[in-house]
Amino acid sequence: MPFQNMQAELRGAVPKVPFSFCATLVNRAWKEVRERNLWSFNLFESAWITPPLVNAGTVVTVQGLTTVTFDATALAALNAASTTYSLITQRQFRIGVGGIYNIIAFNSGTGVATLDRMYADPTVTGSVYQVYQLYYTPPMADFLTWMSVRNPQMFIDLDLDTTRAQIDAIDPQRSWYQFPSRVIPWGTDTRAGSGTAGYALFELWGQPIQLFTYQCYGLRRGVDLVAPTDALPIEVGEDTVMARAREMAYEWAEANKDIAPRSVGPDFKFLMGKARADFDKYLGRDRRNDKEKVNNFFSVRGSGIANRAVSYYNTLAGVAGPYGGQ
């Protein structure tokens, strides 16, 4: 059933409720349904690709400016390194163990890069540098949480529980240049001109300077209905959402009814109780019907918790795992 039809049905149930308010009530009910269960349509699979480190050539920096200038060798290397999965303007710039700056603009002809803030480290001329991608976003704005991030080539399930404060205590200069073993919440993407502005932002630790693909499994919040033709996922019946929306509409009607004997109009409190009973019944039905899809999602992908519990050594990859206790 399209969103516009759900609004019209709700208006028919309570004729005096404003039609514009019907959209609000439907979306409030839809949000409650999304938050009442682990739904298969909110589980997602995505990927991150960490590009190789770029450090060919040299760079000129001036303390206090927001731009740095790469030489011809560095310019060629950066132009060649830009990919569809990692633009230069998605990457970070640093010299040695100095500050880590976001590159928010890059002139592929002149080699001038604009940073997200003024360059606060000492002025250098003809210095070596590092350009790599340290920060990553989920694929959608309504991201809720990660359940697993894996490096299948190295047989590593990245730790998802370490905080930024813990990493700042372990490695404040971000000098650990090994393949990443942890995903650290960083905040919100506020980079100027970013295509993912407002998305959650995560740091990979240690510094990701090698080409790896990461399998990412997560949970999203879900989105409201917006366009008149928007519809609910097939796993949730319209009767479920409409029952809860009617309950809220009846509550509005009870609060706004005219002062008159009870026999004059409907008993909205009774109708609220009936709508709540319908909602609970329909929600239980939808949860049961969706359970198999949720179970299949996890059975196919397995759990990534075990490998992080203790140290280990993987003979196939030649990888030791002190990361569980580090």
Phi, psi and omega in degrees: 000126179296157180304318182296326178289325178294321177296317181295320179296318180294321177296325178292328180288325179227088190303330185275351180290133180302138184298323179295328179288336178299320178298319179297315182294320179298316180289327175296318178294319180296320177296318179297319177299316180300324185273354183268001184198159171272100186266147180295328183285350176260357173274139181218159177234132179216192182210150168244147174234120178268118181286157178294156177298139172249120180213018178285146179077198183224174182221153175245129178234154175229122181301128179101341177272163178257007180236152172229154185236123179268148177282180186298320180294316179295320179301314179298319180294319180291319178298321180288333185276342182294131182229170178292332181269347179207095176286157177300327180284002172258358187256176184241156183234139173203162174238122181061231177252030178284193181298154177256119186245141173280135173272115183255348175205145181215125177268108185288354178262320183261342182082014179269127177247138177261131181264166183283351178202171181295148178284114188261352179278169183300148176297136178223151177233123180069040183266151169292161186208177175221131171235121180204170181255116182258330186249140184223151179243157169289170185278359182215157183287334183268026177303140179249305182197155172274145173251332179196136171230121189235144168254095186292335179290326181258002179058046182237131168262116186290143177290136183246002189254350182287138180268165178296323179297322179294319179291323177298328178284324182281316188217070185297331181270000184052056183256004180274101182257066175241172177299142185300144177231356182218148175249119188247123175300131184250332183135221181242143180288109178244016181295131182301131177076006182291139176286350179242030180303132181092349178282157172297147183235138183230146176257138172265129178231133001287180190302124184277097184242010178237158180282111175221152172251134182246132174273124185241126177239131185209185182232133178251164181280331189092161185238156178286164172280134184234298182289151179303331183267359178301144181226162178284156172301153184297338182288344182242126180282148177298328181297331178293308181293320182293327178297316179291322179295322178295320179302316180291325178292320177295323177298318177297317181294321178297321181286339186243011182287157179290154176285111183199161176304148184299333184285348183288319184233182180292156177270096185293330178294322175295317180295324176300315179297318178295317179295321178296318178298319178296317180300312180299320180294312182292322179296317176301320177298312182295322179296317178297317182292332183269350186300320182295321179296320178295315179299321179296322180302315183282325181291327179288323187263342177071186182252141178254016185276323189300318185292342181269353186286322184222167174290155182204170174224126180257114185289332180291317182266347184067037186246125172270151184239072172282001190290338180295329183245007185271000000 
